[in-house]
């Protein structure tokens, strides 16, 4: 092999390495923007609340916007952890359906979402979640009268909180096993386990959850593969229930069947 060919090969390899390294650096530096989308609405339509709520702020590192629906003081309270995109308003179609059940709810926005100060990150969101749980406890609502509800990214937050406390129940909508495993599907050519700061390793925590659990997932989910929801269900402790549906995507429709599965789950809780 002559020197010219060798030089060409070295140049190609060097350029490839430079491009690869540059891409990895860009992904590393912009991962927060890739993971958290406070201003993005992934829902099909906007809705108006069909019930009255109390708008409150809850102290964490910063004040957190929250909506509290109090239907009956004897009912349990559903604590809602939303996903990685959008405002509280984007969940109104879900809240309207939940308000018809025998349950109160509290939904809040993480730091950096819905106008809250701060920037989202894994530990910060865990801290916000615990601050809101503590707020409910201060309102004389013990853990045994709280049902956690996690939506997408919120499933990882719900599981992290649930591993340390015994709640009445926990509902997971479109859960994932870990952010590392999920990121590998989108960036198979990058060492995401090294680059990723917020790993959300749900699968390592699910066995520590001892509250009754309902796992809901659509088989046509294009964002979080359905098999991840199946795996979370498989490794969950009993009592556990599932609502797996063929024609639903990541943003699950709150169909009559899904609402019924939630209602039956709530009725099964002590």
N, C-alpha and C positions, 0 to 999 in steps of 0.2 A: 504494500500500500504506500503510495507516494505521499510526500509531505502536503501537497495541496488537498488531497482527499482527507487526510487526517485533520488538517486545519478546518475543513468544511464540517466534518463530523463534530469536532470540538466546539465550533461556533453554534451549530444546531443544538447540541446538548446544553451549552451555556445559555443560549437564548431560551430554551425550553425550561431550564431550571429557574431562570430569572422571571419568566412569565408565571410559572407555577408558584414561586415564592411570593411574587407581587399579588397574585390572586388570593393566596392564603392570608396575606397581611390585610388586604382590603376586607375580606370576609371577617377576619378577627376584629378589626377596628369598627366595622359597621354591624356587628352581630346584634346589638341592641335594637337597631332600627329594623333589622330583618325579623326579629322575634316579636317585638312589641309594636302594635299599630293602634295607638289611642284614637287617631282621627279617621280610621277606616271603618266603614259599615259593610259587614259581610251579609247582612240580612236583606231579604228581597223587598220589604216595604216597611214604611214607618206606621206606627199605630198609636192610638191614644189610650191612656189608661181608662178602664171602665169601672174603677173603684178608687176610693180615697186612700191616700197614703200620707204619712208624716215625713217631711224632708228634714233630715238631721245631719249633723256633722259629728264624727267620732274621732277622738284624738289617737294618733299614732305618732310617727316622727313628724308628720304634718296632719292637718285635719283631713278627714276622708268624708266625701259626700256619700250619703246613704238614704235609702227609702225604706221606711218601716210601715208595713201593713199589719194592723192589729185587728183581727176579725173577732177573736174570742180569747180571753185571757186563759181559758182552760185548754186551748189547743196548743199543740207543739209549734215551735217556730222553725221555719226553714231558713237556713243561712246560705245565701247564694253567692258562690264564687264564679265570676264571669270568665270568659276566655281572653285571648290576647289581643282582641281588636274591638274597637267601637265604644260607644257610650252606654250608660244604663238604659237610655231610651231604646236602644236597639234590641233590648230583651222584653219590651212591653208585651209583645204577642205571647210570650211565655208567662209573664206575670199575670196577664188577664185570665189565662186558663188556670194558673195555680190559685188565684184568688177565689175560684169557685169551689175549691176543696176545703176540707175542715183543717185548715192550717193557717197560721200567720207566716209572714216572711219578712226578712231583712236582706236587702241587696245593697252592696256598697261598691264604690269604685276604688281601685288600687291607686297608689301614688302614681302621678303622671297621667291618670285617666280622668275623663269627665271634668277637666279643669282643676283637678287636684295638683298641688305642688309636688315637686320631686321627680325622680326618674325611676322607672321600674327596673328591678332586678330580682333574682330568685329569693335571696335572703330578705329583701325589703318587702316582697309580697307575702312571704311567710309571716313577717312581723306584723304587717297590716291585718292579716287574717286573724292572728291571735289577739290583736287589739280589739277587733270587732267581736270576737267570741267573748272576751273579757267584758266588753260593754254590755252584752246580753246578760252575762252573769250578774252584773251590777244592777240590772233591771229585774232581778229575782227570777231569771230564766236559767235554771241549771243545765248542765250538759245533757242530762237525761231527757230534757224537754226540747233539745235542739236536733234537727235533722240537717246535716250538711248536704249541699247540692253543688257539685262541681261541673262546670261546662268547659270541655276541651282543656285548655291550659289550667283552668280552675280545678280540674280533677286532680292534678298533681298537688295543688295547694290544699284541697280538701283532705287528701290522703296524708299529707304531711302533718296537718293538724290532728287528724283522727288517730294517728299512731300514738299520740301522747295522751289521749282522753277517750272516755267511753261515752259516745253519743247515742241518742235514740236510734239513729240510722244514718246512712250515707248513700246518696244517689250520685252516680257518675254518668255523665252524658258525653259520649265519644272520647273515652280515655285513651291515653298512650302509655307505653311502657317506660320510656325515658326519652328525653330530648336528644340524647346522643344517638339512640337507635333511629329516631325519626329523622334527624339531620343527615344521617348516613344515606338515607333513601334519596335525599335531595342533592347531596354533595358527596357521592361515593368516591370521588377522586381526591378528597381532602381528609387529613387526619383530624376529624371533628372531635374525637375524644380528647385531643390535646388542645385544640383551638377553642372549644366551647366553654364559656364561663358558667352559664346557667344550665345545669345538666338535668334538673328535675327527674331524678332517678326513682320514679314511682314503683317500678317492679321490685326494687330492693326494700320498699317500705310496706307493701300491701299486706304481707304476712303479719305485720305488727298491728294491723287494724282489727279490732275485735267487735266492732259494731255491725249490726245487720246491714247488708249492702245490696243495692240494686244497680246493675250495670246495663246501660242502654247504648246501643250502637247500630248504625245503619250499614248494611253490607255494601252500599255504593259510595261509601265515604272516600272522597278523592284526596283528602288532606291527611287524615290519620287512618292507616289501613285497618280494616275491620278485624284482622287477626290480632291486632294489639288489644282491642277490647275483649276479644275472646281469651287472650292470655291473662289479662287482668282478672277476668272472671274466674278462670281456672285456678289461679293462685290465691284468690280471696278465701278468707275463712268463712265457714258457715255460721249463721244462716245467710244464704246468698240467693239472689234472684236475678234473672236476666230478661231484657226486652231487646231481642235482636230482630230487625226487620229488613226485608229484602230491598225495598224501594226508597230508602232514605239515605241522604248524603250526610256530610259532616254537620251542617246546621240543621238539626233534626226538626221536622215538622211536629208540632204539638197536636198530633192527630187524636181522635177519640181513643184509639187503641193505646197510644203512649200515655195519655192522661189516665186511662183506666189502670194501666200497670203501676203508675205512681200512686193512684188512689188505693189500690189493693195493697201495695207495699206499706203505705202509711197506716192502713188499718191493721196490718200484721204486727206493728210495733207495740211494745208494752208502754 
